[in-house]
Each structure stands twice: as C-alpha cells, then as structure tokens.
Amino acid sequence: MRSLKDGEWVVNCTDSTYSSAQAEEIFAGKSGNLMHKYALLLLFAVGAFAQVPGLAHVVIIVSENHSGDNLCPAFPASFDCASFGMSAGQPVPLVHGVDPPLANCGHGYGQAKADIDGGKMDGFAKYCKIFNGVNQAYTQLYATDIPWLSDLANNAVAGMPTRTADHFFESEPDPSYGSHLFLIAGQDANIIGIPNNGFLSWGYDAPPTVQVLWKNPATGTNSLISPCVGVPTIATLADAAGVSLSVYGALPGQAGYGFVSPDYVNGWRNGPDWVNVHNIANFPADVAQGSLSQITYLIPTLKQSGHPLFSMHDNEAWIRTNLEALQASPEWASTAVFVFWDDWGGYYDHAVPPAQDGLRVPLIVVSPLLTNAGVVDKNVLDFGSVLKFA
C-alpha cells in the first residue's frame, strides 16, 4: 500500500529498496516528500567526519520518555527550566517526583497535540494519573535522584567534556515508534501510533496480526496498517559513502526489541546491513577490542531505558556503563556521543515546539573534541540536527 504523492514511503513488509541516489533525492526533499525543515540527521551523520577535525566516530544513545522540564533540575543552572507548569490555563507547581515513577503518562500522537494545545502547553494533566494529590505529569527529578547523569550534564565527569542543549525537540509529535524511525530514516512515514505488541517486535519480526495507526497525508484520515515500512535509511547513505554503521539493541523476544528500528524497515531487516545489528549487552566488550563503527546507535532494553514505570537509576547506570566503555576504548579521542531521550513521555514541558515538531527533550553532547564544554546551547534543534554541533 503506497501513500499518495506527498510521501514515497511504502507501507508493507515486502516492498521496497532504494539506491543511494534515490535516498539522497528523498532526503533532500526533491521527490515531493514531507521532509523536515531542519538539517537531517542522515546527511549530517554521513558527512560529519569531514566537518569536525579529528572526528571519526559518532555514537547516538537514545533512551526513553523524559521531557526537558522533567530532568532539568539536574542540568546546568542556565538550562531553560520551569518551576511551574500550566493546566487548562492555570499554573501548577512542578514538584519532586519519585523514582521509579508512579505513572506512565499518556504520550501518543493525540496526547502530544493536546499537551501542546496550539502553543498553550497546558494539556498534560488529562493524560496522567494523580497520586498523593499530585498529577504525575507535573513532576521532576533532581540531581540527587540521578547524581552521575547530573554530573555528566554539568561537565563534571572526569575525562568526559560535555555540553547540553535546552531547545532540542523531537522531530515529530510521535510516540516511540515514529521517533525511532525518524532517527534512522529522517521521517516517521506518517505512522502516529505504537504497534499492538507490547515492547516486543514492532516491525518485520512482529506477528502478522500486529498493526499500527497510520495517518494518510492527503486526507488526514487514520487507518491500521502493518508496522513494516519501505523507506530509505541512513544505512543506504552510509553504504554508498563507505561509512561503517552498527546498531546495538535488545534481542528478539526481549522487552525493548520494539525500539530497534532497523526491524521496521524491509530493506534493512532483510538486507545485508542486518548483520550489523547486535546485542546491546555486547557493546562494552566490542568497543574494548577497537571495533567501534563510524556511526553507532545504542538502544537500551526496556528495563535500562528509563521508560516509566522503570527506574532512572537503571537508565543512568546503562548510560554510564556504555560511556565509560567508550572512554576506555582506543577510539575515544575521535568520538562524539549524543545522549538524549526519544520523546517527552507525557511529562510537562513549557517550551513551545516549532511547527511540526514534538515536545522538548534533553540533549547531552559528550566528546573530547568539544572546544566549548560546559556551554548550554540555546539554538533551536531537533532530532534532524543532532549531529550539527560545536
């Protein structure tokens, strides 16, 4: 099933593959696609090595479901951080949350639109539960809750220079499927839902009964479709450029395998690049051997991801383990790491997104190549511009 002229994606599990020339054309928006206004991650990732002296490796660490205001008390003092939220036009104090969190707030496409509410940023309360008199959408974590991650954000971990960005937005108002797809394909293929398969496979490896909500870009109507898509990806461009690329994530059958987006895409799941999708547990050992690819995605298991109702302590420990493995590796001196969360998780955020974008999430850039460590970047960025730094 193809969408109309607005998009060249293919919505089924058998079609289609793209040449590097077709991929370049689509990413550049020359085929009438609804491509995002910001510089695409895909183009920057493949071209970044010529743009930053000494850079030879890019690592993208993607966790789950925390907004800028949810984590900002643990970030630098100059990070744009609210102490009050809004609910139906009325101010609501943001209070210290607990870890693990008490609620998994609604964070689908419809909830994102309602939370943003045309820029009023006041729709969050409706989609989250109240415990002890507090709507859990209006909670925050402090530095005492995530001390090592706070040190990292504040440029206070020895040997790991960092800077943060406080206007970094999800590229589309999507839950996890669309955001993970965007990070390898520069589009969400107009898929606006989560496949009905828990946190297990969300793509080709899912049972044939699994479906996901898709919005027709021409009519605006929604329908349920297979969660397999045929879109060009960063792998297409990396192969053409001779750039090595690896993805580490959960194993099939393991909770969190749904976050492994190469499984969504026919040309990747059933093509030669699938051999470069690995068990996330193997990353520290692999990188210690000097086998870091030029582009590497690190995707956690569900328990490691920070996704409510799981603890941020586990997410913090997972990020730390992988960053310390990188720091000890032969490639550290030529590596840049981008640490962020895939969507806002239903938590309040006050920053009004640019048109078409989703809500704000925190971004930490970690690299010995940084010349301006400790700076909070105030530029408006999104997932498509994650590799345009320093």
N, C-alpha and C positions, 0 to 999 in steps of 0.2 A: 504494500500500500504506500503510495507516494503522497506527500503533501502537494499543495499547489505551488505555483511559481515562486512564492516567497522563500521557499527553502528547498535545498537539494538533498535533504536527508531522506533516507529510506527507512520505513518503519516495518521491518520484519526481520527474521533471523537468517535469511538466506542471501539477500542482496545487500551490499554490493561492495566493490573495491574501487579505490581511487589511485590514479597515478599521482606522482609528486606535483606535476604541472596542474592537474585538476585541483589538488589540495591547495596549492598556492593561490589559485584563482578564487576558490571558495573562501579561503581565509581573508583574502583581500577584498571580499565583497563584490567581486566582478560578475557573479552569477545571479545577482538579484537577491542574495541571501540577507536575512536579518542579522547581519553581523554587528557586534558591539562597537560603540564609538571609541573605546579605549584600545590602546595597542594590545594585540593578542598575545597571551602567554606563549602560544605556539611559535610565533615568529621570533619573539624575544629569546625564547629558550634555545632555539637552534642558532640564532645569530649572536647570542650574548658573549660568546667566547672571544669574538673579535672586538667587542665594545669595552670590555673591562680588562685592563692589563693584568696578566697573571692568573686570570680566571680560567680554569679548565674543567670544573665540576660544579653542577647546580643540583642541590638536594631540596626537595619540596616535601615538607612534613605537614600532613593535613589531619587534624583532629576533628572532634565533633561538637557542635552545638553550644557555642557561648558567644554572647554579644560583647561589644566594646564596653558598655556600661556594666555588664556583669563581672568582668575581670579587671576593669580599670583601676580600682583602688590598689591593686598590686603592681601597677605600672608606674612610670615616672610621674612626678608631680605636675609636669607640664602636659601630660597626656589629657586630652579633652574628656573630662569625666563628670558625669552628672551625680548629684546627691538627691535629686528629686526627679520622679517621672511624672507622666500625665496619664490620667484615665478618664475618658469621656469628658475632656476639657478641664478636669480638676487635678491639682497637684497631689502626688502621692510620694511619701518619702521612700527612698531606696535603702533597704536595711540589710544587715549582715545575714547572709544565708548560712545554711549548714551543708556539710559535705559528709556523706553523699547527699545530694539534693532530695527534697521531699516530693517533688513533682516533675513530670516530663511535660512541659508546657506545649501547647499546640504550635506547630511550626511548619505547616503546609503552605502551599501557594496562596490559598484563600486567606489563611491567617496572616501571612506576610502583608497582603494588600490591606487587610483590616487593621493590622497593627500600625502600618504607615499612615493610613487614613488620610490620603491626599496631602501628606506632609504635617498633619497634626500630631503624629506619633503618640496616639492615645488609645489604641485599641487592644492593648495587650491583656488587660485583666479578664476579658471574656473567655480567653482560651487557656487559662491556668487555674489550678486549684488553690484554695485557701487552707492554710494550716496555721494553727495558733494565732488566728486573726490576721495573717499576712498572706496576701496574694503572692505566690512564689515567683511570678514573673518580675516582681519588683525587689529582687534580692541581688546581693553582690558577694563576691569572695574577696577576702583581704589578703595582704601579704603573709599574715600568719597562717592562712589556710594553704597557701602554695608557695612556701618560702624560697625554694630553689628556682622555681619559674619566675618569681618576683625578682630575685637576684639577676636572673638572665635578662629580663626585660629592662632592668635598671643598669645594665652594663657592669654588673658586679660579680660575674663568674670569671675566675682567673683564666686567661687564655682564650676567652670567647667574646671578642668585641661584638657589641650589638647596637642596633638602633631599632626604634619602633615606628609605626605609622598609625595615626589616630583618625584617619579618614579613609579607611580601607573597607570597601564594600563588596559583598557578594555580587557577582555579575548579573544575576537574575534573581527574582524573589522566589527561589526554589527551596524545597527540602533537599535531603542529601543526594538523591539520585541525580537530579539536574545539576547540582553544584559539582559533584564528582565527574560527571560527564563533561561539563564545561572545562574543567581543569585539564582534560586531555584532548578536547575537540573544539574549544572556543565557541560552543553553542550547547544549548540544552535540548535541541531537536524538538522544542515545544512540548517536552514531557514535563508535566507540572505536578506529578504525584510520586508516590512511593509504591513499588511493586508489592503485591499482597503475598509476601513470602517472608515475613519477619525480617531478620537481619541476615538471612542466608542469601543464596544467589539471587541477584536482581537482573540477570541478563541471560546469555545463551545457556548457561548451566541450570537455569531455573526449570522447574516442571512446566509442561506445556499449558497448564491451567493458569499460570501466573500472568497477571495483566497489570497495566499501569495507565494512569489518566494522561491523555494527550489532548492538547488544545489545537484545533485547526486554525492556522494563522490567517486564513482567508475569511472564515465565517465566525470565528470566536467560539464555536461550539466544542464541547468536550466529548471524548469517547474513550473507551477502554481498548487498549491495544497490547500486543506483545511488547515486552520491555527490551527487545533486541533492536539495535539500530545499525544502519549502514551509513556512517559519516566518516569523512577524512579526520585523521587524528595527528597528534604530534609525532607518532611513530612513522607516519608516511613521510613527513618532512625530515625527521632525523635520519631515516634510512637513506633518503636521497642525498643528504648532506654528509653522510659518513659519520654521523654522531651516534655514539652508543647510548642506549636508553634501557633502564631497568625499572620495574615496579615491584615493590615488596608489600605484601598484604597478608590477610588471613587466608587460610586454606579452604578449599571447597568443603562444605559441611560445617565449617566453623563460624560461629556468630561473628559478624563483621565482614564476611566474604562479600556481602552485598555492597560494601564500599569500594570493592576492587573493580573500577570502571572499565578496564580493558575487556572484562567479561560481557559488557553491554554491547560491544561493537563487533560485528561479524568479521570484519577484515582483520581485527587484532586477535580475537579469540580463536579464529580458525586460520590464521596466517602464520608466517614464520616468526613474528615478533612475540608470540605467546611463550616461547621458550625463555624469554627474559622477564617473565612474571614469577616471582619467588616467594617463599615462605618468609614472613616478616621476622620470625624468630631467628633466621639465619643471617640477618644483616650484620650484626656486630662481628661475627666470625668472618664473613665475606670481606668486609671493609678492612679488617685487620690484615688480610692477605694481599691488600693492594689491588682489589678487583672492583673499585668504585667506577661505575659508568659515568659518562659525561653528564647525563641527566638521570636523576633517580627520584622516584616517588616513594615515600614511606607512608603506608596506610595502616592504622592500628587494627587490632581485633576490637570487638565491641567493648570488652572489659577495659582495654587500655585507652579507649578513645575519648573519655570524658563525657560521653553521651549520658545525659540523665536517664536513668537513675543510678549510674555508676559514678564512682568517686573520682574527683580530680586529682587525688593523690596518685592513683594508678596512672592517669594520663601524664602527670608531671614526671613520674618515675620512668615511664616509657620514653618520653621526650629526652629526659636526661641520659638514659642508657644509650640511646642512639647518637646523641650529640657527643657524649664522651667517647664513644667508639670512633666517631669521625675525627675527633680531636687527636686521638692517639694513632690515627692511621697515617700512612705515607702521603696521602693526598690532601691532608688538612690545609696546608699552606695555599692551595689553589682552589679552595672550595667556598661557595656561598650557599647558605642554608636559609630557607624561608619557612617559618613556623607560623601556622595560622589555623583557624577553625572553620569548618566548611559552611556553617550557617549560624544564625543567631539563637537557635534553639528555643524560640518563644520568649526569651528574656528581654526585658525593656532595653531600648536604646533611644537616645534623644536625637542622634544625628540624622538629619533628613537625607535620604539617599538621592543621588542624581536620578533623573528619569530612567526607567527601565531596570535600574539596579535593585538588588535586595538590600537587606539591612547590614549594618556595620559589624565587622568582626575585628579582633585584634590581630596585628601582624608584628612579628619579631624577625628581623634580618640578623643572621649570625655569620660573621666571616672575618678571618684575619686580614682580609683585603680592604676592610672598611677604613676609610680615612676620616670619617666623621662619626665615630662611635659615640653613643650616648645621646644623640640627637633624636628628637621626636619629629618625624616627617609630617608636615601639615598639608601636603598635597592631597588632592582627591584621587584615590587609586581604587582599582578593583582587581578581581582575580586575573583579568587580562593584562594587568600591568605589574604583576608581582615580581617580574624579573628586571624591571627598569629601576635600578637603584644606584645609590652613591653618586 
